[in-house]
Amino acid sequence: DLTSSDAFREYDPDRKGYVSRKDFQKAMENCKRFSQDETHFVLSCMDTDDSEILDYEAFVDRFHEPAKDIGFSIAVLLTNLSEHMPNDSRLRTFLELAECILTYFQPYLGCIEILGSGKRIERVYFEISESSRTQWEKPQVKESKRQFIFDVVNEGGEKEKMEMFVNFCEDTIFEMQLAAQISGSDSGERYAGKGAEENKSEEEDLDKNGRFFMYHWWLLLTSLLSVKNLK
């Protein structure tokens, strides 16, 4: 979050991926989210060259991403436990200690309800990437979701609903890809040395977003078609 913020971009206006160790320390101190001990610990983990220049993108990939995966797993675990043991005093203590983790990951914590074994409603949690969240909130995508849910609940039999689902997926995936391309062109280009790598990464993100989208809405459709089992 720090390296992707507008404030941090002041230290790397050309978005080359490199800043001085001193500038990185200033950025951490100015954001006022890290204690002095936390700042010193992060700086001690950094590898810099002789001129004290840091490749902060490599640093984020090396440390932040694995820590983020672990933190997300903890958030899912604690969320599940809090639903199954809401009155457990020991769990309440853990929840208080991990409040900052739960708060951080709450926007990325997707949840759907499916009809599981024994005709019981079960919650399934999954991670929503930042790019998916951004595209998911686009006005045209939100309108497509609203219209789809209205149509699938109020019209047609199961065959017609399946056809509507397929058409909806095709249209909305196209809208999400178009929104991502427009957002990419608005944000500017990286320097030439990373251009090809960034384009490849964007294509992979679009493919991942498409798979995420299909999975999410397939489970939603299954739940809608199974609503008669809840009566």
N, CA and C of each residue as an Amber inpcrd file, in Angstrom:
protein
   693
   0.8250000  -1.2030000   0.0000000   0.0000000   0.0000000   0.0000000
   0.8620000   1.2570000   0.0000000   1.9670000   1.2100000   0.7240000
   2.8470000   2.3770000   0.8040000   3.4440000   2.7050000  -0.5590000
   4.0150000   1.7150000  -1.2240000   4.7130000   1.9730000  -2.4880000
   3.7700000   2.2880000  -3.6430000   2.4910000   1.9840000  -3.4920000
   1.5260000   2.2750000  -4.5570000   0.7570000   3.5720000  -4.3070000
   1.0490000   4.2550000  -3.2120000   0.3280000   5.4750000  -2.8630000
   0.8350000   6.6650000  -3.6760000  -0.0050000   7.6860000  -3.7730000
   0.3780000   8.9090000  -4.4870000   1.5140000   9.6290000  -3.7710000
   1.5070000   9.5840000  -2.4420000   2.5590000  10.2540000  -1.6780000
   3.9260000   9.6340000  -1.9660000   3.9650000   8.3160000  -2.0920000
   5.2390000   7.6450000  -2.3590000   5.7380000   7.9630000  -3.7600000
   4.8230000   8.2250000  -4.6730000   5.2070000   8.4910000  -6.0620000
   6.0410000   9.7580000  -6.1810000   5.9750000  10.6310000  -5.1790000
   6.8030000  11.8340000  -5.1990000   8.2880000  11.4860000  -5.1860000
   8.6160000  10.3380000  -4.5910000  10.0120000   9.9300000  -4.5320000
  10.4380000   9.1680000  -5.7880000   9.4770000   8.7360000  -6.5710000
   9.7630000   8.0260000  -7.8260000   8.7640000   8.4840000  -8.8860000
   8.8580000   9.7410000  -9.3160000   7.8510000  10.2990000 -10.2380000
   7.7850000   9.5870000 -11.5810000   8.9140000   9.0190000 -12.0240000
   8.9380000   8.3190000 -13.3130000   8.5530000   6.8490000 -13.1880000
   8.2910000   6.4100000 -11.9620000   7.8540000   5.0300000 -11.6840000
   8.8560000   4.0170000 -12.2350000  10.1130000   4.2530000 -11.9420000
  11.1600000   3.3370000 -12.4010000  11.3480000   2.1480000 -11.4610000
  10.8290000   2.2690000 -10.2490000  10.9410000   1.1560000  -9.3090000
  12.1300000   1.2550000  -8.3780000  12.8020000   2.4120000  -8.3760000
  13.9900000   2.5820000  -7.5380000  13.8960000   3.8860000  -6.7470000
  14.2580000   3.8350000  -5.4760000  14.3630000   5.0280000  -4.6380000
  15.5680000   4.8520000  -3.7290000  16.0030000   5.9450000  -3.1460000
  17.1070000   5.8470000  -2.1960000  16.5910000   5.3060000  -0.8650000
  17.4920000   4.7320000  -0.1110000  17.1310000   4.2040000   1.2110000
  16.5910000   5.3260000   2.1040000  17.2020000   6.5050000   1.9860000
  16.7850000   7.6470000   2.7920000  15.3670000   8.0800000   2.4370000
  15.0500000   8.1070000   1.1360000  13.6980000   8.4950000   0.7110000
  12.6590000   7.4730000   1.1600000  13.0270000   6.1920000   1.1210000
  12.0920000   5.1550000   1.5610000  11.7910000   5.3250000   3.0500000
  12.8140000   5.6440000   3.8250000  12.6080000   5.8760000   5.2550000
  11.7000000   7.0820000   5.4850000  11.9090000   8.1540000   4.7090000
  11.0480000   9.3320000   4.8260000   9.5970000   8.9920000   4.5060000
   9.4100000   8.1850000   3.4680000   8.0510000   7.8100000   3.0710000
   7.3570000   7.0370000   4.1840000   8.0680000   6.1300000   4.8310000
   7.4850000   5.3620000   5.9290000   7.1410000   6.2650000   7.1070000
   8.0200000   7.2110000   7.4100000   7.7770000   8.1030000   8.5390000
   6.6320000   9.0700000   8.2510000   6.5540000   9.5580000   7.0210000
   5.5220000  10.5450000   6.6770000   4.1170000   9.9520000   6.6170000
   4.0120000   8.6550000   6.2970000   2.6770000   8.0530000   6.2170000
   2.0680000   7.8190000   7.5910000   2.9270000   7.8610000   8.6450000
   2.4650000   7.7830000  10.0380000   1.6690000   6.5120000  10.3380000
   2.0460000   5.4450000   9.6800000   1.3930000   4.1570000   9.9400000
   2.3330000   3.1690000  10.6120000   3.6070000   3.4960000  10.6500000
   4.5980000   2.5770000  11.1920000   5.2710000   3.2010000  12.4100000
   5.5010000   2.3640000  13.4100000   6.2450000   2.8270000  14.5770000
   7.7280000   2.9250000  14.2100000   8.4950000   3.5340000  15.0850000
   9.9260000   3.6740000  14.8270000  10.6010000   2.3090000  14.7500000
  10.2070000   1.4040000  15.6310000  10.7860000   0.0560000  15.6090000
  10.4310000  -0.6730000  14.3190000   9.1870000  -0.5280000  13.8580000
   8.7740000  -1.1740000  12.6150000   9.5390000  -0.6140000  11.4230000
   9.7470000   0.7000000  11.4210000  10.5040000   1.3240000  10.3370000
  11.9320000   0.8080000  10.3040000  12.5780000   0.7440000  11.4570000
  13.9560000   0.2560000  11.5230000  14.0430000  -1.2070000  11.1120000
  13.0380000  -1.9940000  11.4930000  13.0560000  -3.4120000  11.1170000
  12.9620000  -3.5760000   9.6070000  12.0470000  -2.8300000   8.9660000
  11.8970000  -2.9200000   7.5130000  13.1820000  -2.4920000   6.8190000
  13.7850000  -1.4110000   7.2890000  15.0270000  -0.9260000   6.6790000
  16.1550000  -1.9360000   6.8320000  16.1650000  -2.6610000   7.9430000
  17.2220000  -3.6560000   8.1590000  17.0930000  -4.8500000   7.2250000
  15.9040000  -5.0440000   6.6580000  15.6810000  -6.1720000   5.7400000
  16.0340000  -5.8220000   4.2960000  16.3570000  -4.5780000   4.0380000
  16.5590000  -4.1310000   2.6610000  17.9680000  -4.4160000   2.1680000
  18.0400000  -4.7710000   0.9000000  19.3220000  -4.9100000   0.2110000
  19.4820000  -3.7250000  -0.7270000  20.5610000  -2.9620000  -0.5660000
  20.8180000  -1.8160000  -1.4330000  22.1870000  -1.9520000  -2.0710000
  22.3890000  -1.2250000  -3.1690000  23.6990000  -1.2340000  -3.8130000
  24.6100000  -0.2240000  -3.1180000  25.7990000  -0.0090000  -3.6960000
  26.7840000   0.8770000  -3.0660000  26.2930000   2.3140000  -2.9430000
  25.3890000   2.7160000  -3.8260000  24.8700000   4.0810000  -3.7890000
  23.6050000   4.1950000  -2.9470000  23.2920000   3.1330000  -2.1830000
  22.1260000   3.1280000  -1.3000000  20.8060000   3.2670000  -2.0580000
  20.7560000   2.6970000  -3.2700000  19.5340000   2.7110000  -4.0710000
  18.8020000   1.3900000  -3.8750000  17.5040000   1.4800000  -3.6450000
  16.6850000   0.2990000  -3.3550000  15.7470000  -0.0160000  -4.5120000
  15.7150000  -1.2780000  -4.9130000  14.7050000  -1.7610000  -5.8610000
  13.4850000  -2.1320000  -5.0270000  12.5880000  -1.1670000  -4.8340000
  11.4910000  -1.3910000  -3.8870000  10.4500000  -2.3690000  -4.4110000
  10.3490000  -2.5130000  -5.7290000   9.3950000  -3.4850000  -6.2690000
   9.8470000  -4.9110000  -5.9510000  11.1450000  -5.1650000  -6.1040000
  11.6760000  -6.4900000  -5.7580000  11.5340000  -6.7400000  -4.2620000
  11.7210000  -5.6860000  -3.4660000  11.5850000  -5.8150000  -2.0170000
  10.1520000  -6.1870000  -1.6370000   9.1790000  -5.5370000  -2.2660000
   7.7710000  -5.8420000  -1.9920000   7.4470000  -7.2750000  -2.3800000
   7.9220000  -7.7080000  -3.5490000   7.6610000  -9.0770000  -3.9960000
   8.2690000 -10.1000000  -3.0450000   9.4200000  -9.7550000  -2.4900000
  10.1460000 -10.7060000  -1.6390000   9.5380000 -10.8370000  -0.2510000
   9.0800000  -9.7300000   0.3150000   8.6220000  -9.7470000   1.7020000
   7.1140000  -9.5210000   1.8630000   6.5970000  -8.5450000   1.1520000
   5.2050000  -8.1650000   1.3920000   4.2240000  -9.2150000   0.9180000
   4.4310000  -9.7620000  -0.2840000   3.4700000 -10.7150000  -0.8360000
   3.3340000 -11.9770000   0.0200000   4.4540000 -12.6200000   0.4350000
   4.2950000 -13.7890000   1.3280000   3.6050000 -13.4270000   2.6410000
   3.9560000 -12.2660000   3.2080000   3.3150000 -11.8460000   4.4570000
   1.8290000 -11.5890000   4.2470000   1.4810000 -11.0540000   3.0860000
   0.0770000 -10.7920000   2.7750000  -0.7050000 -12.0960000   2.6720000
  -0.1100000 -13.1130000   2.0580000  -0.7810000 -14.4130000   1.9430000
  -1.0480000 -15.0140000   3.3210000  -0.0430000 -14.9250000   4.1920000
  -0.2010000 -15.4620000   5.5480000  -1.2710000 -14.6800000   6.3050000
  -1.2270000 -13.3580000   6.1930000  -2.2060000 -12.5210000   6.8780000
  -3.6240000 -12.7940000   6.4140000  -3.7930000 -13.0020000   5.1040000
  -5.1280000 -13.2830000   4.5850000  -5.6440000 -14.6170000   5.1180000
  -4.7840000 -15.6190000   5.1810000  -5.1880000 -16.9270000   5.7110000
  -5.6090000 -16.8120000   7.1760000  -4.8900000 -16.0010000   7.9400000
  -5.2530000 -15.7890000   9.3420000  -6.6080000 -15.0940000   9.4460000
  -6.8390000 -14.1050000   8.5810000  -8.1150000 -13.3860000   8.5970000
  -9.2780000 -14.3190000   8.2840000  -9.0970000 -15.2070000   7.3020000
 -10.1470000 -16.1710000   6.9580000 -10.4040000 -17.1230000   8.1210000
  -9.3280000 -17.6140000   8.7300000  -9.4630000 -18.5430000   9.8520000
 -10.2150000 -17.9010000  11.0120000  -9.8180000 -16.6980000  11.3910000
 -10.4680000 -16.0280000  12.5170000 -11.9190000 -15.6730000  12.2040000
 -12.1910000 -15.3160000  10.9550000 -13.5710000 -15.0120000  10.5670000
 -14.4460000 -16.2500000  10.6720000 -13.9390000 -17.3770000  10.1950000
 -14.6880000 -18.6320000  10.2960000 -14.9220000 -19.0250000  11.7530000
 -13.8820000 -18.9160000  12.5600000 -14.0150000 -19.2940000  13.9650000
 -15.0010000 -18.3860000  14.6920000 -14.9840000 -17.0960000  14.3700000
 -15.8950000 -16.1630000  15.0430000 -17.3480000 -16.4530000  14.7050000
 -17.5930000 -17.0490000  13.5240000 -18.9630000 -17.4070000  13.1530000
 -19.4200000 -18.6830000  13.8430000 -18.4920000 -19.6030000  14.0680000
 -18.8530000 -20.8820000  14.6820000 -18.7640000 -20.8450000  16.2110000
 -17.9290000 -19.9340000  16.7570000 -17.7850000 -19.8420000  18.2140000
 -17.8770000 -18.3800000  18.6510000 -19.0250000 -17.7600000  18.4450000
 -19.1420000 -16.3180000  18.7150000 -18.9890000 -15.9370000  20.1830000
 -19.2080000 -16.8740000  21.0900000 -19.1830000 -16.5510000  22.5200000
 -17.9430000 -17.0800000  23.2350000 -16.9650000 -17.5400000  22.4920000
 -15.7570000 -18.0970000  23.0970000 -14.8470000 -16.9590000  23.5740000
 -14.5520000 -16.9330000  24.8610000 -13.7410000 -15.8430000  25.4270000
 -12.3000000 -15.8900000  24.9330000 -11.7600000 -17.1000000  24.7450000
 -10.3800000 -17.2100000  24.2620000 -10.2610000 -16.6800000  22.8410000
 -11.2560000 -16.9960000  22.0200000 -11.2440000 -16.4980000  20.6490000
 -11.3840000 -14.9780000  20.6250000 -12.1820000 -14.4420000  21.5300000
 -12.3730000 -12.9930000  21.5800000 -11.0420000 -12.2850000  21.8390000
 -10.2020000 -12.9160000  22.6450000  -8.8800000 -12.3430000  22.9130000
  -8.0390000 -12.2960000  21.6480000  -8.0600000 -13.3920000  20.8740000
  -7.3190000 -13.4260000  19.6130000  -7.8540000 -12.3870000  18.6340000
  -9.1640000 -12.2230000  18.6010000  -9.7660000 -11.2550000  17.6810000
  -9.3420000  -9.8320000  18.0240000  -9.2240000  -9.5480000  19.3160000
  -8.7820000  -8.2130000  19.7270000  -7.3320000  -7.9760000  19.3270000
  -6.4950000  -8.9920000  19.4910000  -5.0860000  -8.8570000  19.1220000
  -4.9020000  -8.7280000  17.6130000  -5.7830000  -9.3790000  16.8700000
  -5.6550000  -9.3880000  15.4050000  -6.5900000  -8.3940000  14.7320000
  -7.0810000  -7.4230000  15.4760000  -8.0500000  -6.4740000  14.9170000
  -7.4940000  -5.7420000  13.7020000  -6.2150000  -5.3580000  13.7530000
  -5.6290000  -4.6190000  12.6300000  -5.5650000  -5.4900000  11.3790000
  -5.3130000  -6.7960000  11.5450000  -5.2670000  -7.7120000  10.3990000
  -6.6500000  -7.8550000   9.7860000  -7.6550000  -8.0530000  10.6340000
  -9.0220000  -8.2060000  10.1340000  -9.4990000  -6.9400000   9.4330000
  -9.1530000  -5.7880000   9.9820000  -9.5540000  -4.5190000   9.3670000
  -8.8860000  -4.3380000   8.0110000  -7.6130000  -4.7030000   7.9320000
  -6.8650000  -4.5360000   6.6810000  -7.4250000  -5.4120000   5.5710000
  -7.7510000  -6.6670000   5.8950000  -8.1520000  -7.6130000   4.8530000
  -9.6570000  -7.6320000   4.5920000 -10.4430000  -6.9380000   5.4060000
 -11.8940000  -6.9810000   5.2280000 -12.3450000  -6.5880000   3.8180000
 -11.7780000  -5.5360000   3.2020000 -12.2210000  -5.1850000   1.8430000
 -11.8770000  -6.2350000   0.7930000 -10.8840000  -7.0860000   1.0880000
 -10.4520000  -8.0900000   0.1180000 -11.0640000  -9.4650000   0.3900000
 -11.9140000  -9.5390000   1.4060000 -12.4780000 -10.8230000   1.8130000
 -13.8370000 -11.0110000   1.1550000 -13.8540000 -11.8140000   0.0850000
 -15.1100000 -12.1070000  -0.5880000 -15.8100000 -13.2750000   0.0740000
 -17.1200000 -13.2780000   0.0290000 -17.8940000 -14.3380000   0.6710000
 -19.1240000 -14.6600000  -0.1600000 -19.3580000 -15.9400000  -0.3670000
 -20.5850000 -16.3890000  -1.0150000 -21.1960000 -17.4940000  -0.1620000
 -22.4830000 -17.6720000  -0.2830000 -23.1950000 -18.7080000   0.4570000
 -23.6990000 -19.7610000  -0.5140000 -23.4050000 -21.0150000  -0.2130000
 -23.8310000 -22.1150000  -1.0720000 -24.6120000 -23.1220000  -0.2390000
 -25.3910000 -23.9320000  -0.9230000 -26.1670000 -24.9770000  -0.2610000
 -25.3040000 -26.2190000  -0.1770000 -24.8260000 -26.5280000   1.0250000
 -23.9240000 -27.6460000   1.2050000 -24.6410000 -28.9260000   1.5710000
 -23.8760000 -29.8680000   2.0820000 -24.4520000 -31.1480000   2.4790000
 -25.4120000 -30.9550000   3.6410000 -26.4190000 -31.7820000   3.6890000
 -27.4170000 -31.6740000   4.7370000 -28.3280000 -30.4840000   4.5800000
 -28.3820000 -29.9350000   3.3520000 -29.2500000 -28.7870000   3.0610000
 -28.9360000 -27.5930000   3.9610000 -27.6500000 -27.4440000   4.2970000
 -27.2420000 -26.3360000   5.1460000 -26.5180000 -25.2820000   4.3200000
 -26.7570000 -24.0290000   4.6610000 -26.0760000 -22.9300000   3.9890000
 -24.6500000 -22.8260000   4.5340000 -23.6780000 -22.8440000   3.6420000
 -22.2790000 -22.7410000   4.0310000 -21.6570000 -21.5100000   3.3830000
 -20.7790000 -20.8590000   4.1230000 -20.0810000 -19.6870000   3.6030000
 -18.6950000 -20.0780000   3.0970000 -18.3750000 -19.5940000   1.9220000
 -17.0700000 -19.8410000   1.3140000 -16.3780000 -18.4960000   1.1390000
 -15.1710000 -18.3730000   1.6870000 -14.4260000 -17.1230000   1.6020000
 -13.3220000 -17.2430000   0.5580000 -13.0490000 -16.1430000  -0.1020000
 -11.9910000 -16.1150000  -1.1100000 -11.4320000 -14.6990000  -1.1750000
 -10.2470000 -14.5810000  -1.7490000  -9.5910000 -13.2720000  -1.8260000
 -10.0020000 -12.5350000  -3.0880000 -10.3170000 -11.2630000  -2.9380000
 -10.6290000 -10.3980000  -4.0670000  -9.4160000  -9.5030000  -4.3090000
  -8.8100000  -9.6050000  -5.4780000  -7.6310000  -8.7960000  -5.7770000
  -8.0190000  -7.3320000  -5.9290000  -7.0270000  -6.4610000  -5.7850000
  -7.2850000  -5.0220000  -5.9020000  -7.8170000  -4.6710000  -7.2800000
  -7.2420000  -5.2880000  -8.3180000  -7.6990000  -4.9950000  -9.6820000
  -9.1390000  -5.4580000  -9.8860000  -9.4940000  -6.6060000  -9.2970000
 -10.8700000  -7.0940000  -9.4220000 -11.8440000  -6.1800000  -8.6900000
 -11.4370000  -5.6990000  -7.5070000 -12.3000000  -4.7870000  -6.7560000
 -12.5470000  -3.5050000  -7.5330000 -11.4840000  -2.9780000  -8.1520000
 -11.6170000  -1.7330000  -8.9130000 -12.5770000  -1.9120000 -10.0770000
 -12.3950000  -3.0080000 -10.8250000 -13.2500000  -3.2560000 -11.9830000
 -14.6680000  -3.6110000 -11.5480000 -14.7830000  -4.3130000 -10.4270000
 -16.0980000  -4.7480000  -9.9330000 -16.9740000  -3.5640000  -9.5690000
 -16.3330000  -2.4260000  -9.2100000 -17.0790000  -1.2430000  -8.7900000
 -17.3640000  -0.2870000  -9.9400000 -16.9570000  -0.6400000 -11.1550000
 -17.2600000   0.2070000 -12.3030000 -18.7800000   0.3000000 -12.4750000
 -19.3030000   1.4800000 -12.8120000 -20.7610000   1.6590000 -12.9200000
 -21.4270000   0.6760000 -13.8690000 -20.7830000   0.4080000 -15.0230000
 -21.4230000  -0.4800000 -15.9900000 -21.4790000  -1.9180000 -15.4790000
 -20.4700000  -2.3270000 -14.6960000 -20.4660000  -3.6820000 -14.1380000
 -21.5120000  -3.8010000 -13.0310000 -21.6240000  -2.7890000 -12.1820000
 -22.6220000  -2.8080000 -11.1120000 -24.0350000  -2.8510000 -11.6790000
 -24.2600000  -2.1330000 -12.7640000 -25.5770000  -2.1520000 -13.3910000
 -25.8680000  -3.5190000 -13.9930000 -24.8410000  -4.1540000 -14.5830000
 -25.0260000  -5.4940000 -15.1470000 -25.3750000  -6.4960000 -14.0560000
 -24.7070000  -6.4010000 -12.9050000 -25.0080000  -7.2940000 -11.7830000
 -26.4520000  -7.1080000 -11.3150000 -26.8420000  -5.8470000 -11.1510000
 -28.1950000  -5.5700000 -10.6690000 -29.2410000  -6.1340000 -11.6220000
 -29.0500000  -5.9150000 -12.9110000 -30.0150000  -6.3810000 -13.8980000
 -30.0440000  -7.8990000 -13.9650000 -28.8630000  -8.5300000 -13.8690000
 -28.8030000  -9.9920000 -13.9310000 -29.5520000 -10.6260000 -12.7620000
 -29.2980000 -10.1280000 -11.5530000 -29.9580000 -10.6950000 -10.3780000
 -31.4700000 -10.5250000 -10.4740000 -31.9190000  -9.3750000 -10.9590000
 -33.3560000  -9.1410000 -11.1170000 -33.9540000 -10.1270000 -12.1170000
 -33.2780000 -10.3020000 -13.2540000 -33.8130000 -11.1730000 -14.3010000
 -33.8100000 -12.6400000 -13.8870000 -32.7100000 -13.0970000 -13.2730000
 -32.5830000 -14.5170000 -12.9840000 -33.5340000 -14.9520000 -11.8720000
 -33.9020000 -14.0270000 -10.9930000 -34.8210000 -14.3640000  -9.9060000
 -36.2690000 -14.3280000 -10.3690000 -36.5880000 -13.4390000 -11.3040000
 -37.9880000 -13.1830000 -11.6470000 -38.4460000 -13.7820000 -12.9680000
 -37.5370000 -14.2950000 -13.7810000 -37.9560000 -14.7470000 -15.0990000
 -37.4170000 -16.1410000 -15.4170000 -38.2040000 -16.8760000 -16.2290000
 -37.7440000 -18.0990000 -16.8740000 -37.5080000 -19.2780000 -15.9560000
 -37.3240000 -20.4390000 -16.6230000 -36.9860000 -21.6520000 -15.9090000
 -35.4800000 -21.7960000 -15.8120000 -35.0240000 -22.9910000 -15.3920000
 -33.5990000 -23.1790000 -15.1640000 -32.7990000 -23.0930000 -16.4640000
 -33.3320000 -23.6000000 -17.5760000 -32.6170000 -23.5290000 -18.8500000
 -32.4330000 -22.0830000 -19.2830000 -33.5020000 -21.2860000 -19.1640000
 -33.4130000 -19.8830000 -19.5390000 -32.4440000 -19.1350000 -18.6310000
 -32.4340000 -19.4910000 -17.3550000 -31.5220000 -18.8320000 -16.4250000
 -30.0690000 -19.1580000 -16.7550000 -29.8060000 -20.3900000 -17.1830000
 -28.4460000 -20.7560000 -17.5610000 -27.9980000 -19.9700000 -18.7840000
 -28.8790000 -19.8050000 -19.7640000 -28.5360000 -19.0160000 -20.9460000
 -28.2770000 -17.5630000 -20.5640000 -29.0900000 -17.0280000 -19.6610000
 -28.8790000 -15.6620000 -19.2010000 -27.5460000 -15.5340000 -18.4760000
 -27.1920000 -16.5540000 -17.7030000 -25.9270000 -16.5410000 -16.9700000
 -24.7400000 -16.5000000 -17.9180000 -24.7650000 -17.3300000 -18.9600000
 -23.6680000 -17.3670000 -19.9320000 -23.5380000 -16.0220000 -20.6340000
 -24.6620000 -15.4680000 -21.0670000 -24.6270000 -14.1710000 -21.7460000
 -24.1150000 -13.0750000 -20.8160000 -24.5480000 -13.1350000 -19.5690000
 -24.1120000 -12.1440000 -18.5910000 -22.6060000 -12.2210000 -18.3640000
 -22.0700000 -13.4410000 -18.2520000 -20.6300000 -13.6150000 -18.0530000
 -19.8420000 -13.0380000 -19.2210000 -20.2710000 -13.3600000 -20.4400000
 -19.5650000 -12.8730000 -21.6170000 -19.5590000 -11.3460000 -21.6600000
 -20.7210000 -10.7430000 -21.4210000 -20.8200000  -9.2840000 -21.4910000
 -20.0000000  -8.6030000 -20.4030000 -20.0770000  -9.1340000 -19.1810000
 -19.4320000  -8.4570000 -18.0690000 -17.9210000  -8.6570000 -18.0750000
 -17.4450000  -9.8300000 -18.4990000 -16.0030000 -10.0250000 -18.6390000
 -15.4460000  -9.0380000 -19.6550000 -16.1730000  -8.8460000 -20.7500000
 -15.7460000  -7.8610000 -21.7450000 -15.6950000  -6.4620000 -21.1260000
 -16.6980000  -6.1120000 -20.3250000 -16.7320000  -4.8020000 -19.6840000
 -15.5610000  -4.6350000 -18.7150000 -15.2400000  -5.6900000 -17.9650000
 -14.1360000  -5.6210000 -17.0170000 -12.8040000  -5.4750000 -17.7390000
 -12.6250000  -6.2100000 -18.8400000 -11.3880000  -6.1010000 -19.6020000
 -11.2460000  -4.7170000 -20.2140000 -12.3340000  -4.1900000 -20.7340000
 -12.2980000  -2.8560000 -21.3270000 -11.9850000  -1.8090000 -20.2600000
 -12.5880000  -1.9630000 -19.0860000 -12.3210000  -1.0170000 -17.9970000
 -10.8580000  -1.0690000 -17.5760000 -10.2730000  -2.2870000 -17.5450000
  -8.8670000  -2.4290000 -17.1710000  -7.9570000  -1.7750000 -18.1980000
  -8.2870000  -1.9300000 -19.4790000  -7.4790000  -1.3250000 -20.5290000
  -7.5430000   0.1930000 -20.4620000  -8.7490000   0.7260000 -20.2130000
  -8.8990000   2.1750000 -20.1070000  -8.1320000   2.7080000 -18.8980000
  -8.2340000   2.0020000 -17.7790000  -7.5180000   2.4190000 -16.5740000
  -6.0190000   2.3880000 -16.8010000  -5.5430000   1.3600000 -17.5320000
  -4.1180000   1.2500000 -17.8140000  -3.6090000   2.3850000 -18.6670000
  -4.3830000   2.7950000 -19.6570000  -3.9580000   3.8820000 -20.5380000
  -3.9910000   5.2190000 -19.8190000  -4.8930000   5.3700000 -18.8480000
  -4.9880000   6.6270000 -18.1080000  -3.8450000   6.7990000 -17.1240000
  -3.3310000   5.7050000 -16.5860000  -2.3200000   5.7930000 -15.5390000
  -0.9170000   5.9860000 -16.0860000  -0.7230000   5.9500000 -17.4140000
   0.5940000   6.1660000 -18.0040000   1.3750000   4.8860000 -18.1400000
   2.5140000   4.9440000 -18.7920000   3.3130000   3.7600000 -19.0640000
   4.5810000   3.7720000 -18.2340000   5.0430000   2.5850000 -17.9070000
   6.3220000   2.4410000 -17.2430000   7.4410000   2.7530000 -18.2270000
   8.6430000   2.8890000 -17.7220000   9.7490000   3.1630000 -18.6270000
   9.9700000   1.9550000 -19.5170000  10.6980000   2.1480000 -20.6230000
  10.7510000   1.1560000 -21.6980000  11.2760000  -0.1860000 -21.2400000
  12.1800000  -0.2050000 -20.2830000  12.7810000  -1.4620000 -19.8570000
  11.8000000  -2.4230000 -19.2450000  10.6850000  -1.9100000 -18.7050000
   9.6970000  -2.7680000 -18.0540000   8.4010000  -2.8430000 -18.8320000
   8.3710000  -2.2520000 -20.0000000   7.1320000  -2.1930000 -20.7670000
   6.5880000  -3.5470000 -21.1140000   7.4230000  -4.4180000 -21.6710000
   6.9560000  -5.7400000 -22.0890000   6.5120000  -6.5640000 -20.8990000
   7.2630000  -6.4450000 -19.7940000   6.9130000  -7.2110000 -18.5890000
   5.5830000  -6.7650000 -18.0240000   5.3220000  -5.4540000 -18.0280000
   4.0590000  -4.9320000 -17.5120000   2.8880000  -5.3760000 -18.3650000
   3.0680000  -5.3560000 -19.6990000   1.9850000  -5.7800000 -20.5890000
   1.6280000  -7.2330000 -20.3490000   2.6600000  -8.0620000 -20.1730000
   2.4180000  -9.4770000 -19.9140000   1.6830000  -9.6580000 -18.5990000
   2.1000000  -8.8720000 -17.5850000   1.4450000  -8.9590000 -16.2810000
  -0.0140000  -8.5500000 -16.3620000  -0.3160000  -7.4970000 -17.1570000
  -1.6950000  -7.0500000 -17.3040000  -2.5510000  -8.1130000 -17.9680000
  -1.9790000  -8.7940000 -18.9850000  -2.7340000  -9.8460000 -19.6530000
  -3.0330000 -10.9890000 -18.6920000  -2.0450000 -11.3310000 -17.8460000
  -2.2620000 -12.4000000 -16.8710000  -3.3180000 -11.9890000 -15.8560000
  -3.3090000 -10.7030000 -15.4450000  -4.3150000 -10.2220000 -14.4950000
  -5.7110000 -10.3110000 -15.0840000  -5.8520000  -9.9580000 -16.3750000
  -7.1590000 -10.0290000 -17.0150000  -7.6570000 -11.4630000 -17.0580000
  -6.7280000 -12.3970000 -17.3370000  -7.1240000 -13.8000000 -17.3880000
  -7.5460000 -14.2830000 -16.0090000  -6.7920000 -13.8790000 -14.9720000
  -7.1460000 -14.2680000 -13.6080000  -8.4810000 -13.6670000 -13.2020000
  -8.6940000 -12.3940000 -13.5780000  -9.9640000 -11.7500000 -13.2440000
 -11.1340000 -12.4550000 -13.9030000 -10.9160000 -12.9230000 -15.1410000
 -11.9780000 -13.6370000 -15.8350000 -12.3230000 -14.9380000 -15.1330000
 -11.2950000 -15.6760000 -14.7130000 -11.5430000 -16.9380000 -14.0070000
 -12.2020000 -16.6820000 -12.6630000 -11.7310000 -15.6420000 -11.9520000
 -12.3490000 -15.2890000 -10.6700000 -13.8200000 -14.9540000 -10.8620000
 -14.0910000 -14.1840000 -11.8970000 -15.4600000 -13.7450000 -12.1660000
 -16.3640000 -14.9370000 -12.4690000 -15.9120000 -15.8470000 -13.3490000
 -16.7110000 -17.0090000 -13.7140000 -17.0040000 -17.8700000 -12.4890000
 -15.9780000 -18.0850000 -11.6490000 -16.1470000 -18.9120000 -10.4510000
 -17.1600000 -18.2830000  -9.5040000 -17.0120000 -16.9820000  -9.2940000
 -17.9030000 -16.2760000  -8.3660000 -19.3510000 -16.3630000  -8.8200000
 -19.6080000 -16.0930000 -10.0800000 -20.9860000 -16.0510000 -10.5520000
 -21.5650000 -17.4340000 -10.8010000 -20.7290000 -18.4150000 -11.0690000
 -21.2330000 -19.7870000 -11.1750000 -21.7870000 -20.2430000  -9.8260000
 -21.0800000 -19.9540000  -8.7420000 -21.5690000 -20.3250000  -7.4230000
 -22.8190000 -19.5330000  -7.0590000 -22.8590000 -18.2680000  -7.4680000
 -24.0590000 -17.4790000  -7.2140000 -25.2540000 -18.0530000  -7.9460000
 -25.0690000 -18.4220000  -9.2100000 -26.1740000 -18.9850000  -9.9780000
 -26.6460000 -20.2940000  -9.3630000 -25.6860000 -21.1200000  -8.9130000
 -26.0530000 -22.3880000  -8.2820000 -26.9220000 -22.1480000  -7.0560000
 -26.5640000 -21.1350000  -6.2750000 -27.3600000 -20.8120000  -5.0930000
 -28.7510000 -20.3380000  -5.4720000 -28.8450000 -19.5210000  -6.5170000
 -30.1450000 -19.0110000  -6.9450000 -31.0410000 -20.1300000  -7.4570000
 -30.4480000 -21.0410000  -8.2340000 -31.2390000 -22.1360000  -8.7820000
 -31.6520000 -23.1320000  -7.7040000 -30.9180000 -23.1160000  -6.5770000
 -31.2300000 -24.0590000  -5.5010000 -32.1120000 -23.4390000  -4.4290000
 -32.6090000 -22.2250000  -4.6780000 -33.3820000 -21.5420000  -3.6470000
 -34.6380000 -22.3130000  -3.2720000 -35.1450000 -23.1030000  -4.2040000
 -36.3510000 -23.8740000  -3.8890000 -36.0850000 -24.9060000  -2.8050000
 -34.7920000 -25.3250000  -2.6410000 -34.4620000 -26.2960000  -1.6110000
 -34.4920000 -25.6940000  -0.2140000 -34.5300000 -24.3540000  -0.1520000
 -34.5300000 -23.7080000   1.1530000 -35.9320000 -23.5280000   1.7000000
 -36.9360000 -23.6990000   0.8580000 -38.3190000 -23.4750000   1.2820000
 -38.8070000 -24.6210000   2.1710000
